[in-house]
């Protein structure tokens, strides 16, 4: 008997998780995109206080009003996005925001542009919706940054939406302001929805982040708390869009998860309204780690571009499969770049969301492989 529904038969499970499960308990895991930092104490205290006070009941489907108000203020201050509480939905991580948006707004047979290389969930979520994932190829010569020309080269007559991720997983590339504006203009001209995954927005080094929704109403801003506040296990994110889109997305959200758990929403509110020093400190540490890894890899002859954001390095390798297997034997876990699209062929993704000491140890192990 065939149990799988047709729409999921060709869905692939995550290669990142596969590599994680292959690793020994003592391995240095440079595969998972999870900050190694503890959730800041004031956020944990807010979570504990919420539980103690009995805040364990449903919230509104869209989320707690006080959290949505804080998100509105954050979007205005950080992203130049003018919105209202009614135009925000609090979601189970950025992943649910992506899933709900795609399934609410995309029809079977539509074409959705996705970054290549890009986060592996994009293609699979588009496929689940019965739509076609069309790669937008980005190139190492341009630091893998998505440009207006890349998007124009990928357009089809049936393009309904484009998913964009800046800073980007797996490359750490940050889109330039002129391209954000040009792609926004293109979305207006051709009535295309931009689904902007901005989960790494705060983890940015020598560049500035620009949001598409600041330039067009044809954009959905997706963000969350997992990366910036080391809250991966608490599963909370949000999306912002115009009412016409929010009304449709809410239908998927309501009948899928109803709402995010209330104590976590209270903790997330504290994350936004209290001091942001914890974010500043974490990003400063990530910068140190990035510089260590990039310098080490380049000195080994494993060519890589210094990323402007996120916490990944995408480095070239003649035989990624062989190198990754040798790294596993040295207790270092990596991910093949081809998991992120055809343009990732010949590359390996390394996550430096590990302690500085662990990264030094991992670099010594990788150097041993190269020298042998």
C-alpha positions in Angstrom: 0.0 0.0 0.0 1.2 3.5 -0.9 0.7 5.7 2.1 2.3 8.9 0.9 0.0 11.5 -0.7 1.1 12.4 -4.2 2.2 15.9 -3.2 4.8 14.6 -0.7 6.2 11.6 -2.6 9.0 13.5 -4.1 9.7 15.7 -1.1 13.3 15.4 0.2 14.2 15.3 3.9 16.9 17.7 5.0 20.5 16.8 4.2 21.5 19.1 7.0 19.6 17.0 9.5 20.9 13.8 7.9 24.5 14.9 8.5 23.6 15.8 12.0 22.2 12.3 12.7 25.3 10.6 11.2 27.7 12.4 13.6 29.1 10.9 16.8 28.2 12.6 20.1 31.7 14.0 20.4 31.8 15.5 16.9 32.2 19.3 16.3 29.0 20.0 14.4 29.5 22.6 11.7 26.4 21.6 9.9 23.5 22.9 11.9 22.4 26.6 11.7 21.8 27.0 15.4 23.6 29.6 17.6 25.5 27.9 20.4 24.7 30.7 22.8 22.2 30.3 25.6 19.0 32.2 25.3 19.6 35.5 27.2 18.7 35.4 30.9 16.1 38.2 30.8 14.2 36.3 28.1 14.3 33.1 30.1 13.0 35.0 33.2 10.1 36.4 31.2 9.2 32.9 30.1 9.4 31.5 33.6 7.4 34.4 35.0 4.7 33.8 32.4 4.4 30.2 33.4 4.3 31.0 37.1 1.5 33.6 36.5 -0.6 31.0 34.6 -0.2 32.5 31.2 -0.9 29.1 29.5 -4.0 29.8 27.6 -4.7 30.6 23.9 -3.7 34.0 22.5 -5.4 35.6 19.5 -4.8 33.7 16.3 -2.5 36.5 15.1 -0.6 36.6 18.4 -0.6 38.7 21.6 -1.4 42.3 20.9 1.6 43.5 23.0 4.0 41.4 20.9 2.5 42.5 17.7 2.8 46.1 18.9 6.5 45.5 19.7 7.0 44.0 16.2 5.3 47.0 14.5 7.7 49.3 16.4 10.7 47.2 15.5 9.8 47.1 11.8 9.4 50.9 11.8 12.7 51.5 13.6 14.9 48.9 12.0 13.4 48.4 8.6 11.5 51.6 7.7 8.3 49.5 7.3 5.1 51.2 8.3 2.5 48.7 9.3 -0.1 48.0 12.0 -0.8 45.3 14.6 -3.5 43.9 12.3 -1.0 43.3 9.5 1.3 41.0 11.7 0.9 37.3 12.3 3.0 35.6 15.0 4.1 32.2 13.7 5.7 29.0 14.8 9.2 30.1 13.7 10.0 31.6 10.3 9.4 28.2 8.9 5.7 28.3 9.5 5.6 31.9 8.2 7.1 30.6 4.9 4.8 27.6 4.7 1.6 29.6 5.5 2.5 32.3 3.0 3.2 29.9 0.1 0.2 27.8 0.7 -2.1 30.8 1.1 -1.0 32.7 -2.0 0.5 30.3 -4.5 -1.6 28.1 -6.8 -0.6 24.7 -8.2 1.3 25.2 -11.4 2.5 28.7 -10.5 6.2 29.4 -10.8 8.1 30.6 -7.7 11.6 31.9 -8.0 14.0 30.6 -5.3 17.7 31.4 -4.7 20.3 29.0 -6.0 22.3 28.3 -3.8 19.6 28.8 -1.2 18.0 27.3 1.9 16.8 23.8 1.1 13.3 24.3 2.6 12.3 26.8 -0.2 12.1 24.2 -3.0 10.3 21.6 -0.9 7.7 24.0 0.5 7.0 25.3 -3.1 6.6 21.7 -4.3 4.2 20.8 -1.4 2.0 23.7 -2.7 2.0 22.1 -6.1 4.0 25.0 -7.6 7.2 25.0 -9.6 10.5 26.1 -8.0 12.5 28.0 -10.5 16.2 28.7 -9.5 17.6 32.2 -9.5 21.3 31.4 -10.1 23.8 33.6 -8.2 27.5 33.5 -8.8 30.7 33.5 -6.8 32.1 36.3 -8.9 29.5 38.5 -7.3 29.8 36.9 -3.8 26.6 34.9 -4.5 24.5 38.1 -4.0 21.1 38.1 -5.8 21.0 40.9 -8.3 18.2 42.4 -10.4 19.8 40.8 -13.5 19.8 37.4 -11.8 16.1 37.7 -11.2 15.3 39.0 -14.7 17.1 36.1 -16.2 14.9 33.7 -14.3 11.5 35.2 -14.9 8.9 33.2 -16.6 5.4 34.1 -18.0 4.0 32.2 -15.0 6.1 33.8 -12.2 3.8 34.4 -9.2 6.4 35.0 -6.5 10.0 35.2 -5.6 11.6 34.0 -2.3 14.6 36.0 -1.3 16.9 35.5 1.7 19.3 38.2 2.8 21.6 37.6 4.6 21.6 34.3 2.8 21.8 30.7 4.0 24.2 29.1 2.9 26.5 31.8 1.5 26.2 34.7 4.0 25.6 37.1 1.0 23.8 40.4 1.6 21.9 42.0 -1.2 22.8 45.5 -2.2 20.4 48.3 -1.6 20.1 49.1 -5.3 19.1 45.6 -6.1 16.5 45.5 -3.3 15.0 48.7 -4.8 15.2 47.4 -8.4 13.6 44.0 -7.5 10.9 45.8 -5.6 10.1 47.9 -8.7 10.1 44.7 -10.8 7.6 43.2 -8.4 5.3 46.2 -8.8 5.6 46.3 -12.5 4.9 42.6 -13.0 2.6 42.0 -10.0 5.0 39.5 -8.3 4.9 38.7 -4.6 8.3 39.0 -2.8 8.6 36.6 0.1 11.6 38.0 2.0 13.2 35.7 4.6 15.0 38.1 6.9 15.7 35.7 9.7 19.5 36.6 9.7 18.8 40.3 9.6 20.6 41.2 12.8 23.6 39.0 12.1 25.3 41.3 9.6 28.8 42.7 9.7 30.1 45.2 7.2 26.9 45.9 5.3 23.4 47.3 6.0 20.2 45.4 5.7 17.4 46.7 3.6 13.8 45.3 3.6 11.8 44.9 0.4 8.6 45.9 2.2 10.0 49.4 2.7 9.8 49.8 -1.1 6.8 47.8 -2.2 3.4 46.6 -0.9 4.0 43.4 -2.9 6.3 42.0 -0.2 6.0 39.8 2.8 8.6 40.2 5.5 9.4 37.0 7.4 11.5 37.2 10.5 11.9 35.6 13.9 13.7 35.1 17.2 15.6 31.9 16.6 18.9 33.3 15.3 19.2 36.8 16.7 18.1 35.8 20.3 19.3 32.2 20.3 15.7 31.0 20.7 15.7 28.2 18.2 13.9 25.7 20.4 11.2 28.1 21.4 9.9 28.2 17.8 8.6 31.7 17.3 8.6 34.0 14.3 6.4 36.5 12.5 5.4 37.9 9.2 4.2 41.3 8.0 2.2 42.0 4.9 -0.6 44.2 3.5 -4.2 43.3 4.7 -5.1 41.6 1.4 -2.3 39.0 1.9 -2.6 38.8 5.7 -6.3 37.8 5.4 -5.4 34.8 3.2 -2.3 33.7 5.2 -4.3 33.8 8.4 -6.6 31.0 7.1 -3.6 28.6 6.7 -2.1 29.7 10.0 -5.4 29.4 11.9 -6.2 25.9 10.7 -2.7 24.7 11.0 -1.4 25.9 14.4 -4.2 28.2 15.8 -1.6 30.3 17.6 1.9 30.2 19.1 2.2 29.2 22.8 1.5 32.2 25.0 4.5 32.1 27.4 6.9 32.1 24.5 5.1 35.1 23.0 5.6 37.0 26.3 9.3 36.1 26.3 9.6 37.3 22.7 8.0 40.6 23.6 10.7 41.1 26.3 13.4 40.2 23.7 12.2 43.1 21.5 11.5 45.8 24.1 14.5 45.2 26.5 18.2 45.9 25.8 19.6 44.7 22.6 23.1 44.4 24.0 22.8 40.6 23.9 22.4 40.7 20.2 25.3 43.1 19.8 27.6 40.9 21.8 26.6 37.8 19.9 27.2 39.4 16.5 30.6 40.6 17.7 31.6 37.1 18.6 30.3 35.7 15.3 32.5 38.3 13.5 35.5 36.9 15.3 34.6 33.4 14.4 34.0 34.3 10.8 37.4 35.9 10.5 39.1 32.8 12.1 37.3 30.4 9.7 37.8 32.4 6.5 41.5 33.0 7.3 42.1 29.3 8.2 40.3 27.9 5.1 42.0 30.3 2.7 45.4 29.4 4.2 44.6 25.7 3.6 43.9 26.5 -0.1 40.1 26.0 0.4 39.0 29.1 -1.3 36.1 31.0 0.2 34.5 34.4 0.1 34.2 36.3 3.3 30.5 36.4 4.1 28.8 39.7 5.0 26.1 38.1 7.2 24.6 35.0 8.8 27.0 32.5 10.3 28.0 30.3 7.3 31.0 30.0 5.1 30.6 28.5 1.6 34.0 27.2 0.5 35.2 25.5 -2.7 36.3 21.9 -2.7 37.4 19.6 -5.6 35.6 16.6 -4.2 33.0 17.6 -1.5 31.7 14.1 -0.8 35.1 12.7 -0.2 36.2 15.7 2.0 33.0 15.5 4.0 33.4 11.8 4.7 37.1 12.4 5.8 35.9 15.2 8.0 33.3 12.9 9.6 36.1 10.5 10.5 37.9 13.5 12.2 34.7 14.2 14.1 33.8 17.4 12.1 30.4 17.6 10.5 29.9 19.6 7.3 27.2 19.8 4.6 27.6 19.4 0.8 26.9 22.6 -1.1 24.8 20.7 -3.6 22.1 20.3 -0.9 21.4 24.0 -1.6 21.0 23.9 -5.4 22.9 23.3 -8.5 25.1 26.4 -8.0 26.3 24.8 -4.8 28.0 22.0 -6.7 31.7 21.9 -5.8 31.1 23.8 -2.5 30.7 22.9 1.2 28.8 24.8 3.7 30.3 25.3 7.1 28.4 26.8 10.0 30.5 28.7 12.5 27.8 28.7 15.1 30.2 27.0 17.4 32.6 28.2 20.2 35.8 29.8 19.1 37.8 27.0 20.8 35.8 24.4 18.9 36.3 26.2 15.6 40.1 26.3 16.2 40.0 22.6 16.9 37.9 21.9 13.8 40.2 24.0 11.6 43.2 21.9 12.8 41.4 18.7 11.9 40.4 20.0 8.5 44.0 21.2 7.9 45.1 17.6 8.7 42.8 16.3 5.9 44.2 18.8 3.4 47.8 18.1 4.2 47.3 14.3 3.9 
